[in-house]
Amino acid sequence: MKAKSVVFVVFMCVSLSSCSFFEGLFNKKTAPVDTNTAIHNHMDKVKSEAMKIKNAEIQQITDAKGLDAIKVTFDSGILFDSGESELAASSKASLSDLAEVLMNNRICDVAIQGHTDDVGFRGMTAEQSVQKNMDLSMDRASAVAQYLQSKGVSMEQIIAIEGLGPSSPIASNSTEAGR
């Protein structure tokens, strides 16, 4: 059993007035600053930095709340061995790069989501396999969060750690490549 991916979504902070980056813009006595433009420009900067992360797919998206976000997706083969929740040694360089992006952009928050395929485990019922996948995806997301913290990312920046198991696939489970 393997997880397809661990997904990171980097968000701008929700309360703009609490962000030092934007306080300076709003306190200036010059021409008014368009908040949406400032956020978009900053997210472009974050995306540009994130594009340098090895073994990651980077997308600029709009989240469920309508906010600009950067989605960073790692293939599980880079992060974890099959059926394991301990980070693979090969993943640490890419995650260190992500940590650097987050530390350079402390006004951004990150949500960490773990996903698995829907293939069952030998000797388990379908219900037991789903639960094991849920637990595995959560353990993997937690391992990533702990590693990012060990590299200096503040816990305040990590707004969510979720194990989504097979309930929210990011690729088709109908082929080996998708799983």
N, C-alpha and C positions, 0 to 999 in steps of 0.2 A: 504494500500500500504506500503510495507516495502522494504528497501534496503537490498540486500543479504549481502553485505560486504563493508567494507572500506579496501582498500589495501594500504600498505605502501611499497615502494621499496627504499631500502637504497643503495645508490651508492657510490663508491669511487669518490673522486673529479677528475675531468677530467684533470686539469692541474697539473701534478705531481710536477712540480717545485715550485708551490705555496704552497705545503703542507709541513708543518714543519716536519711531521713524515718522509717524504721521503728526505727532504733536508739533514738531518743528514746522511742518508745512502749514498747519492751521494757525499757528501763533504769529506767523510773519505778517508784517504790515504791508505786504506787496499785493499784487493781484491775487484774487481768490484762486485756490487750487481745486480742480475737479477731483473729488475723491475717487471716482471710478477710474479715472486716468492714472492717478497715483498708484492705486492697487494693481491695475493692469500692468503698468510699467514695472512695478516690483515683482510681480509674478513672472514677467518675461525674464527678469534678471535671475530669479530662482530657477526657472526652466533652463536657462543657458548654463548655469552652474551644474544642474542635475544631469544635463546631456553628457557630461564628462564621466559619469559613473559607469564603470565597466559592467557588462552583462545585465544591463537594465533597459527596459522599454520605458520611455518617457512620453507622457501625453499631457497636454494642457486641457483641463476639463472644467465644467461647471458642476458643482456639487448639488446635492438635493436641496440645499437652502438657497441656491442661486449664486453662490460665491465662487470666485475664481479659485482653482486648485490645480496642483500638479500631481499627476498619478505616476508613481514609480513602481514598476512591476518587475520582480525577479523570478526567473524560472526556479522551481524547487530543486532541480538537479544541481544548481549552483549553491543553494543554501543548505540543503539537508540530504542525507542519505535516505533511501527508501524506508519508510516506516519509523524514522527516527525524528527526535525533536532537538538533538544537539546540533549546533551549527557546524557545518562542514568547514574545514580549515580554508578551503578555496573561497568561501563566501566572505571572509573577514575583510579583505581588501575593498570589495564593493560596498560593504556595509560601513566601513570606515569612511569611504568617500561620501556616502549619504550623511553620516554623522557630521562631516565637515560642512556640507551644504546647510544642514540644520543649524549648526553653531554659527555659521556666517549670516544666518537669517533668523535670529532668535525671536522675531515677531511672528514667525510662522509656526503653526501647530502641525502635528502629524497624527494620523490615524493609521494603525497597523492592523491589517486584516490577513488572517491565514485561511487558505482554501485547500481542500483536498478533492480527490476524484471520488466517484461513487462506486468504486469496485469494492466488494466485500472482503473481509478477512477470512481466511480458512478456519473452519471449525467454529465459526460464529454465526448466529442468526443475522438476518438483515438488520433488525433493530440494534443488535449489539455492535454490528459493523458501523452503522451510522453514528452511534454514540462514541465508538473508538475514534472515528474520523473527526468528530466534533472535538474530542479531547486532544487529539493529535494536532489539529489546526490551532487550537488555543495555546497549547504548549509551544508550538513553533512561533506563534506571534509573540508570546511572552519572552522566548529566547532572544528574538530580534530586539525587543524593547530593552531587555537587560543588557544586551551587547551595546546598543546605542548609548545607553546611560553610562556604561563603562568607558565609552569614548568621549564623554563630556556633555552629551545631550541632556538637557534639563527635563526632569519628570513633568514639569509644567507644560512643556512643549508636546508631550505625548498625551493627546486628549482621548484616545481610545485604543484599546487592545482587544481585538475580536477574533474568535475562532469561528469561522463560518462553515467549516466542514464541507460536505458535498452539497449543501443547500443553495449555494450561490456560486456555481461554477463560472470561471472566467474563460473557459474554452469547452468545446464539446467533449463529452465523455464517451462518445461513440467510437473513437479511434484511440489507439495507443498513444499517438502523438498528442492528442487532446487531453489525455489523462495525465 
